[in-house]
Amino acid sequence: MPIQTTCIGAFPKPEYVPIRDWFQVDHGDADYQEKVVDQWNDSPENEALFQRATREVIKAQVACGVDVPTDGEIRRENYVHYQCRQFSGFDFSKLERRVLRNGAYESVLPAIRGPVEAGNPVLPRDYKLAQAGCDRPVKITLPGPLTIMDTTADCFYDDDRRLALDLANALNKEVLALAAAGCRYIQVDEPVFARKPDAALEYGVEMLERIFHGVPEHVERTSHMCCGYPDKLDNPDYPKADHNTYHQLVEALDGRIDALSIEDCHCGNDLSLFEKFRKTKAIVGFVDISTSHIEPVAAIRARMQELLEILPPERLIAAPDCGLGLLGTELSLTKLTNMCLAAARV
């Protein structure tokens, strides 16, 4: 049987989309106000552009052969802060400078200045719009507690586990609303698991389960763990987590969620890693999102064949290593098409 294919989250935004990435603007001047803050005014003009772009990126993924596309995260300045804006306790006006991702980056970040509580769920709206333009199920993504904590400045809790618990409870309400809206594929992104495996094992896995608490059985509970996102294309020396942490993390998560997404193309995991996927499906990255090099269909297919010696086809899913935002549309479509062709030929 063919291997199922999916995307991870972000898709390159069309130029006309009226919002820029949080980390690509200067937060100290009018550029930030114009390109990020002002785009949250829900104007009819902005809404029309977001809807148009969402339909386009869904159509593009389907044309490549992707079985479970995403909404492309088109509305988001990034997947973390977009979600934080829906919760109480976050301050986006007085920003704090912090070092994040184990010292890999430094940036100004929104602050947590009060108790984190869920607001009105926003992802069901995004899901319904994306699903309306697609004849196959659409996946929606959201950040996990550890990743939110590492991309914001805690000025209130001073207690990581308590903060993670409040975040997990707030995220659970968003996930339950998504499931009630009909979404069958829900993915919680926790790249910080790979950078902080001790925290992940101490309480992160527990929080991930809490986020999915009460979700109907027909919903595929998915998590994504990349090792880090590049700051620009074709920069091989960008800071990354040690992919060998996957071994202990897969063991801890196997059977506790339905599917786990990991990078493989950029790092070439040892085959012994995939023996640890005893119950959980493996969503494996077969194309590298950090390089303009195009992986040939034959090379992708050969790696798939190796993994199929260990995993049955119904528990192997093909995906890019991570989100496609840096690749641009043309490269993204070429890589996705090659991946889908390889999956159809194994």
N, C-alpha and C positions, 0 to 999 in steps of 0.2 A: 504494500500500500504506500502511496506517496506520504512524505513527511509533511505535516502541517507547517505553515509559515505564518509569521507575525512580525510586527515592528515593536520597538520598545516604548517609544513615546513621542519625542520631538521629531518634527519634519521641518525642512527649511521653510521659513515664512516667505510668502510672496512679498515683493517690495512694497506693495500698496497697503499691507497690513499696518494699522496705525498704532503699533506698540513695538518697542525695542527691548532687547534683553537687559535685565538689571545690571549685569556686569559689563555692558558695552556702552554705558553712558556715564558722564560725570555727574555725580549726585550733588555736587555743590553749586551747580549753575542752572540756568533756565532749560538746558537740554534735558535734564532729568524731569523737570516739571512738564515739559512739552511732550516728551516721548514715552513717559511712563505714567506719571500721576494723572495727567489730563485725559488719558485714554480710559479712565474708569468712570466717565461721566454718563455712560449708557446712552449716548446720543444715537438717534436713528441712523445717522451717517456711519458712525463707527460700527454699529450692529450689522448693518448691511455688508460692510467689508469683512467683518469676522465670519459671517455666514458664508459669503462667497468663497473665502479662502478655505474654510473647513470643507466645503463641498469639493473644492479642487484637489486638496491633498488626499482626501478619501478616494476620489476617482483615480488619482495617480497611483496610489498604493494598489488598488484593485487591478488596474491595468498591468501592473508588474506581476500580478499573480498572487499577491498576499492574501491569505485566507482570513486572517483576523487583523484588520488594520486598526490604527488608533486615530483619534481626532487630530493628531499632529500637535497638540498643545498650542494651537494657534493663538488663543486669547492670552497666553501667559507670558509675563515678562521673564519668569522662570517657573518651573513646576513647584518649587518650594514656597516662594513668597506669594504666588497666586493663591495657594491654599491658606496661608497664614492670614491673608486679608479677610477671609471669611470668619475668622475666629476672634472673639474678644481677647483682650490682654496684650495685643501686639500694637506697637507704636511705629508708624511709618513716617512720622514727621520729624522727630528728633532721632537721627541715626547714630549708631555707635560703630567705631572702628574696631575690628577684631581680626585675628589670624584664624583661619579655618583649615579644615582637612589636614590635621596634623602638621601644620606649618607650611602647607603647599601654597596657600594663597593668603592675601590680606585684602580686606575690603570694608566698606561701610555697610552696615547691616541694620535691618529693623530690630527694635528692642522689645523684649517681653517685660512689661511693667505692671502686670496684674495677672489675676487668675485666668488661665486659658480655658475657654468654654466654646462649644460649638455655636455657630450662628445658623442662618438659613442655608441649607445645602445648595451649592451652586453647580456641582458636577452633573446632577440629573439634567439640567438645561443643556449642558455641553454634549452629554450623551444623546439626548433626543434629537438634537440638531444633526449630529454626525450620523446617527443611525437612520435618520429619515432619507439620507442621500446614498444609502448603501444596501445592497441585497445580501450582505453577509454580516455576521456579528461584529460589532465594534468594541474594542477594548479601551477602557479609561484608566488613567494612571493618577496616582497621588503620592506625596512623599510620606515616609515613615517618621516616627518620633525622633530617632537618633539623627537622621539627616536634617530634620527641621532644627533640632538643637544645635547642630554644627553650622547652620546657615543663618542663625539669628543670634542676638546677644541677650543672654539671660540677666536681667537686672532686677529680678523679683524672687525667684524660687531658691536659688543656691542649694538645690537638692535635685540631682539629675534624675533619680528614679521617680520622684514625685512629679516632676515636670513631664517626664516621659509618659507617666500614667494619665495625666490630664490630657496630653496630646492624643494618646491612644483612644481615650473615651470620646474626644471630639471627632477624631477621624472615623471612629466606628459609626457615628451618626451619619456622616457623609457617605460611608460605604453602604449602610442599610438603605439610605435614600436612593443610592444608585441602583441597588438590587431591586428595590420596589419599582423603579422606573423601567426595569426590564434588562438592565445590563448584565450579561452573563460572564464577562471577562473583566475582572477588576485587579489591578496591579498596584502594589505598594512598593515604591522604590526606596531601597535602603543601601546606597553605596557606602555609607559610613560603616556598615557592618565589616567591610573588608579592611577599613583603616583602624577600626577600634573593635577587634574581635572579642576582647575581654568584656567590654560593655555589652556587646551583642549577645554573648553567651550568658552574662549575669542577669540581664533584664530585657534586652532587645527582642529576643525570640518570643518571650512571654507577651510583650507589648504587641508584636505582630499578630499573634493569635487573638489578642483582645480586640484588635481592629476588625477582625473578621468574625467576631462573636455574633451569633444569631443570623449569619448570612445563609440563605437557602442552599440546599445541597446542589442545585443545578448551576450555581455560580462557581466558576473556576477561580480559586483564591491563589493569586500569583504574587511573587515578589521578585524584584530585580536587584542584583548586586553587581555593579560594575566596580572597577578598580580606580576610577578617576576619569574626569573628562578633560580633554585638551583645551588649552586657551586659544590655539589656532591650528590650522591644518598643516600637516607635514612637519610637525615638531616632535620628533621621536623621543626627545629627552624630557617631555612634560612629566610632572610628579605623579606617580601612581602608587597605589597600595600593592603589597606583596600578594600576588595571586595565589600563593600557596596557602593563604588563610582559607581559601575555598574548601579545603579538605575538612577542617573542623566545623566550618559553618554548614556545609552540606549534611554532615552527619547529624548536626543539631536540628536542622530543619526538615530532614527527610520524614515524610509522613505527617508533618504538622501543617503543611500547606499543600495545595494541589500541584503547583508548578513553580519552579525556581529558575530564574534567568541569570546566566553568568556569561562573562566574556570568554572567548576561546581563540578567536582568530589572531588577536595581537599577541597572545602569550603561549598558545599551544599547550594546554594543560596536559599533564601526564594522564594516560588512559585510566590509571587506577582511580582517578577522581570520579569517573562516571560509574564505577562499580558501587559507589556510595549512594547513587540514586536508586534505592530499592523500591520505593513507593511513589515518590514525587516525580513528576515529569521534569525533564531537563530541557529548558529553553536555552539553546546554545548559540553563541555569536559566531557566525560563519563569515562575516565580512567586517573589516576594520573601519571604524568611523573616524579615525584620526589621520588617515592617509589618503591621498588621491590615487594611489595604486589600485587598479581594478583587479579583483580576484577572479581568475578564469573559472568558468563553469566546471571544468574537469578537476581543478584543484579543490573546489568546494565539495564536489561530489565525492572525491576521494576521502576527504575528512569525514563526511557523513557515513561512508561505508565503514570506516574504522570504528565509529561510535556505534554503528548498528551491529557490530560484533558483540557489543556489551549490552546495549539497550534495545528493547523491541521498538518498532516504528511508532507505535501508539504512545510511547513515552519519550519520544525525541521530537522537539519542535525547533525549527530553524528561524533565526532572527539575526539582525545586526548585533554587533557587540554592545551598542548603546544607542542613544538618540542620534538622529541624522543631521542635526541642526547646522553643523559646520561644513558639511559636504557640498551644500548647494544642491539645487534641484536636479541638474543633469547627472552629476556623479551619483546622487542618491538613487535615481531611477535605474541607472546602469547596474549598480551594485545589487539593488533589490531584484532586478530582473534576472541577473545571473544566479542569485541565491535561489529564486523560485524555480528556475529551469533545472538547477542541480537537484532540488528536492523532488521535482517531478520525475527525474530520471534514475533515482536510486532504486 
